[in-house]
Amino acid sequence: MKVTVHSLAAAIVAAGALCTASLPANAYRAFISNEKDNTVSVIDTHTWKVIETMKVGQRPRGILLAHGKEWLLICTSDDNRIEVYDAKTYAFIKNLPSGPDPELMVLHPSGNPLYVANEDDNLVTVVDVEEGKIVAKVPVGVEPEGMAVSPDGKTVINTSETTNMAHFIDTTTYETKANILVDNRPRVAQFTDDGKQLWVSAEIGGTVSIIDVAKKEVIHKITFEIPGITAEAIQPVGIAINKDATKAFVALGPANRVAVIDAATHTVEKYILVGQRVWNISFTPDEKYILTTNGVSNDVTVIDTGKLRGFKSIPVGRYPWGVTITDD
């Protein structure tokens, strides 16, 4: 039988009705930025239903929690700002300056400052979240995209899509310490929890580069092969690595799959079929589930990380892009 994304969605919905035993012991809220609708969908992870749709600024993409996880920060790219909302009441709080066309951002482990990739300006903007002002602007490569910060807070990473590099920036001096070449069009950067490795996805290159942080060099590249899918359709973007660094999950864009990787051996163990053009992904805080944003099918797939399968498809807005999840 030929399996399509549409038949998968139907199967996921049917399975969801039978999977009440799979519901998490802890209920969280997931926030999904919908790039084309200028909205954020709020999902209750106990019912796996959208409980609120927030109207926000133009072209929301990067999204995260700040200020003790009481604030929801959203990159509204076409408005050239970061919008701040109350994460519980969904009320607007304030705008933060961001530089032009903010796309992705990351928060220092201390909770401040915020590091923002400005795609149109070849800069990383450093923003004081509490005082609402720009602290520094760091020149990087062409079309900055991915952002990551080391667990010790000493290094912030930016990936530049056109320069094809991962830039290592000192968070004290804002000087660039290293520029590491990766494959074409790097998108997302993710540190392992111990800070020893940095994983960088290359959308057009079709690989994930694993960088030894101490040596500042690429030590391995993961490639992907899916029967029946052309190499051009396999476009790695979002990365999620579990806390003990045993498993990594990589969203593969138009391949409509999430790759499951043994993080120790760097071997691909499985491909999980999800919605169309899977973009970004995130664990629930207990790591029992992963939520994927599927930009063309306009839904979120819920993956059971124990069974390594998708079991629920949740309709959201148009072009879901970013995802962040509360731990309350």
N, C-alpha and C positions, 0 to 999 in steps of 0.2 A: 504494500500500500504506500502510495506517495504521501509523505508528510509535508504539509505546508505550514506557514506561520499562522494562517487562519484556522487550520484544523488544530494546531497546537493551542491557540487561544481558547478554542472551544473545550479542548481536553483539560486545560488548566482550570477553566471556570467550573467544569464538572467535578474535577478532583477537589477543588476548593470546597465544594459543598459537602464532600465526604471527609474533609480533613480537619474537623474541629479539634481533634486530638493533637494536631500539629500547631495549634495556636500558641503563642508565646506565653510563658508564665507571667512575664512582665509586659505591660502594654506601653508602647512608646508612640510618639507622633513623628511622622516623616513629612518633611517639607520638600515639595517638588517644584522647581521653577519651570514654567511653561513659556518658552521663548517667543512663540508667535501670538499667544493670547494675552501677554502682559499680566499674567496671574501666577499665583503660587497655590498649588493644591496641598491640603493638609490631610494626611492619611492616618487613621487610627490603626495601629498594628495589632489590636485585639480583634477587631471586626474586619480588618483589611478593607475598609471603606473610606471614601473621601468624606471628611466631616466639615470641611470649610474650604472655600475658594476665596483667596485674598486678591484684590485688585492692587497691582503694584505698577511701577514705572515701565518704561519701554525696553523691551528685549531683555528680560531677566535671565541671567545665566548663572554665574558663580553664586553659591549660597552657603552660609555657615552660621553657627551659633557663637555668641560672644557675651561679655559682661556677666560672667558666671552662668552662661547659657540662658540668661533671661532675655537676651536680645537676638532677633533674627536679622542677619545682614544679607543684603541682596545686591549683586552687581546689576544695576539697570544700565546696560551698556550704551543704549542710544540716548540716554539722559546724562551720560558722563558723570555718574555719581553712585555712591553706595547708599541704599535706603535702609533704615533701621526701624524694625517693628518689635512690639512686645511679643515674645514667643508664646505667651499663654492667652492673651486677650486679642492678639493680632492687630492691635491699634498702632498706627503710625507714631513714631517717636521723633525722628529727625533724619536729616541727610548728612552724609559724610562726604568730604571732597575725595576724589579718587584719581584725578587725571583723566584724559580722554579714553573712551571705550574700554572700561574695566571689564575683564572677562573672568579670570579666576583670581582667588585670593586665599591667603592662609594667615592664621593668627599665631603670634608668638605663644609658646607654651605658658608664659606667665599671664596671658590674657591681653597683652598690649605690647607692642603695636600690631597693626595689620599691614600685611604686604600684598600689594595689588599689581597684577599684570595689566599694563595699558597697551593693548594690541596695536593701536594706531600711532603710538608715540615712541615705541622702542624704549620704554622705561618701566622700572618697578617703582611704584610710589609707596612710600612708608607713611602710614596714617596713624596718628594718635586717636584711638577710638573714643576715649573718654573726653578729651578736650576738643575733638572734632577738627583737627588741623593736620596739614601735611608736614611731616618731620624731615623727609629727605626724598630725593629723586635719584634713582640709580640707573645709569645707562646700561642697556643690555643689547642682545641681538635683535634682529628684525622679526617683528610679529611675536612679542612675548606672549606666552600662553600659560603653561603649567606652573604651579607654585607648590613648594613644600618647605617645611622647616624641620631642622633636625630636632630629635627629642631633647637634647641639651640646650636648645635655643641659640646655639652659637652660629649656625649657618642657615641661610635661606637659599633655596634653589629656585631658579627660573629657567624654563625651557623656551627657546626661541624657534618658532616654526620654520622660518626661512633660513636662518643661520645654522639650524640643525645642531644646536648645542645645549648642554646643561651648564648653566652659570652658577658657580658657588660664590655666594656673597656673605661677607662677614657682617653679622648683625650689630656689631659695635661700631665699626668704622665705615660700614657701607661700601667697602672696597671689594672688588671682584677678586677672589683668590685663585680661581681656576675656571677654565672654559673647556668642557669635555665634549668632543664630537660624538654624536650618536647618529642614528639613521634618520631618513627623511621625515620631516614634519613631526617633531616630538610634541606630544600633547600633555600627558599627565606624568607627574613625578611623585613617587611615594617612598618614604624611608621605611625600612624595617624598624620594629619597635626598639631594638637595641642600638639603632643608629649606625650600624656597621655597613649596611648596603642601601643604595638608592636604586630604585627601579624606574625606568623611563620608557614610556610607550612611544612608538614611532608610527603614526597613522599611515603614511604612504610607504614607509620602509617595511611595514608589516612585521616589526619585531618589537621585543622588549629588551632593552639593554640593562644589564645589572652592573652597577658601578661600585667598586670597593671605595668606600668613603675615605679611608685613611690614605690609600695609595693614589686616589683621584684618577682611577683608570677603569675602563670597561673590562670586566673579567669574564663575562659570558653574555651571549645573545640568545634569546628564546625566539624560535620561529614556529609558525603554525601551518598545519595542513589539514584541510577538511574535505573529505570526499564529496565531489559534486559542487564544490564552491571554488570559484576562480581565485587566484592569488590576489587579484586587484580588489576583490570584495572583502578581503580579510584585513581590517584596518583597526589595530589596537588603539584603544583610547583609555577608558577608566581602569584603574587598578585598585584592588583591595587585598591587603595582606593581613592575615590574622595575627593576634598578639604574640603567639609563640613561634611565629614564622615557619609553620609547617605547611600551610596552604596559602596559595595566592590565586586570585580570580582576576581575569582580564576581559574587559568588554571588547568585542571584535567588530563593532560598527555594523556595516551593511551585511556582514556574514550572519547576523542575527544569532550570534552565539556568545556565550561566556565560557572562556577556557578555564579549566581547573588545573592548577600547576602544583606539583610537589616542590615546595620552596627550597628544600635542601638539595635536591638533585636537578632542579630546573627542568624537569620533564613534564610534558602535558599529559594529564591522566584522562581527561574527558572534556567533551564540549557539551554545554547545556544549551538547548534551543530556547530562545526567548523571543521578545517582540522585534519589530523591524527597526534597524539602525540603532542598536543598543549603544549608548553613549557613556554615561557615568554610572557608577555603582557605589553602594555603601552598605556596610554591615549594620545590623541593629547592634546596640551596645553589648548584648549578650552573645553576639556572633552566631546566633542560631539561624539567622536569615540574612540574605542579601537582597536589596532592592535595586532594580535596574531601571534607568530611564530610556525608553524606546521612542526615539524622536519621530519616526515615520508612522508607526501604528498608534501613537498618541496614548500610550499606556505605560504602566509600571509592572514588571514581572517580579514576583516574590519567589526567591530560591531558598529551599530548605538546604542548609549547608551540611546537615548530617546525611541526608539522603541524596544530596547532589542532584536535585531536580527542581524545576519550576512547578509550583502548584497553584498559583493564583495570578490572574491578570486583572489589573485595576485600571479602568479608564480614567484619564486625567485630562489636562488641557492640550492644546496643540503644541507640538514639538517640545515635549518634556526634555529638560537639559540637565539641570543640577539636582542633587539630592543631599539633604542633611537630616540627621535623626536625633531627637532628644533622648536623654537617658533618664527621664522622670516618668 
